[in-house]
Amino acid sequence: MTQKNLDYYLNLNWTLIEGEDLDFEGKPYHYIMIEEIPSFCFCAKTIEKARENYKKQLKLSLLVMLESGETIREPGQSEIEPDWENLCP
C-alpha cells in the first residue's frame, strides 16, 4: 500500500464552505471551513484574505492529523463511521 503524504493531501480538491459572521464586537469576518475536516476553520477580515491564506492552516492541521495517525476523510469519500463495537464494548 502506498503511503499518502502531506503533498498528496494538500493537493486534493477539498469541499470548501465559505461564510461570513460577526465577531464579539459586531464586526464582520469571513471564514472557510472544509467539509471533510470538521475541526477545520480559518477566519480573516475579507474573503480574499481567507482564500489566499487558508492553506497555511490546512497544512498545519494535516501535519498534526498525519503525525497522530488520524484517519483523513478525502473528498468524495462517505463520512467515516466510528467503530462502535470497539468503542462501546
C-alpha positions in Angstrom: 0.0 0.0 0.0 1.3 3.4 -0.9 1.8 5.9 1.9 -0.1 9.1 1.4 1.9 12.1 2.4 1.3 15.8 3.1 1.7 16.9 -0.5 -0.9 14.3 -1.6 -3.4 15.7 0.9 -2.6 19.4 0.2 -3.4 18.9 -3.5 -6.8 17.3 -3.0 -9.9 19.2 -4.2 -11.4 19.8 -0.7 -15.0 20.8 -0.3 -14.8 24.4 0.9 -17.6 26.1 2.9 -17.3 29.9 2.9 -19.3 32.2 5.1 -19.5 35.4 6.9 -20.3 36.1 10.6 -19.8 38.8 13.2 -17.1 38.8 15.8 -17.7 39.7 19.5 -17.6 43.4 18.7 -20.1 43.1 15.9 -17.6 43.5 13.1 -17.9 41.1 10.1 -15.3 38.4 9.3 -15.1 35.7 6.7 -14.4 32.0 7.3 -13.5 28.9 5.3 -14.4 25.5 6.6 -13.6 22.2 5.0 -16.5 19.7 4.9 -14.2 16.6 5.1 -12.3 18.0 8.1 -15.0 19.1 10.7 -12.4 20.6 13.1 -11.0 23.0 10.4 -12.0 26.6 10.3 -9.9 29.6 9.0 -11.0 33.2 9.6 -9.9 36.5 8.0 -11.2 40.1 7.7 -12.0 39.6 3.9 -13.0 36.6 1.9 -10.0 37.3 -0.4 -7.6 37.0 2.5 -9.3 33.9 3.7 -9.0 32.2 0.3 -5.4 33.4 0.0 -4.2 32.1 3.4 -6.4 29.1 4.5 -3.9 26.6 3.0 -1.3 27.6 5.6 -3.6 26.4 8.4 -4.7 23.4 6.4 -1.0 22.3 6.1 -0.6 22.5 9.9 -3.8 20.7 10.5 -2.9 17.9 8.1 0.6 17.6 9.7 -1.0 17.0 13.1 -3.5 14.5 11.7 -0.8 12.6 9.9 1.6 12.6 12.9 -1.2 11.3 15.2 -2.3 8.6 12.8 -5.7 10.1 12.5 -7.9 9.0 9.6 -8.3 11.7 7.0 -11.5 11.6 5.0 -10.8 12.6 1.4 -13.2 14.5 -0.9 -15.8 12.1 -2.4 -15.5 9.6 0.5 -18.5 9.0 2.7 -18.3 10.1 6.3 -16.2 7.6 8.3 -18.4 5.8 10.9 -16.8 5.1 14.3 -16.1 1.5 15.1 -18.9 1.3 17.7 -18.2 -2.3 18.6 -14.7 -1.4 19.8 -15.7 1.9 21.3 -18.7 0.6 23.3 -17.9 -3.0 24.4 
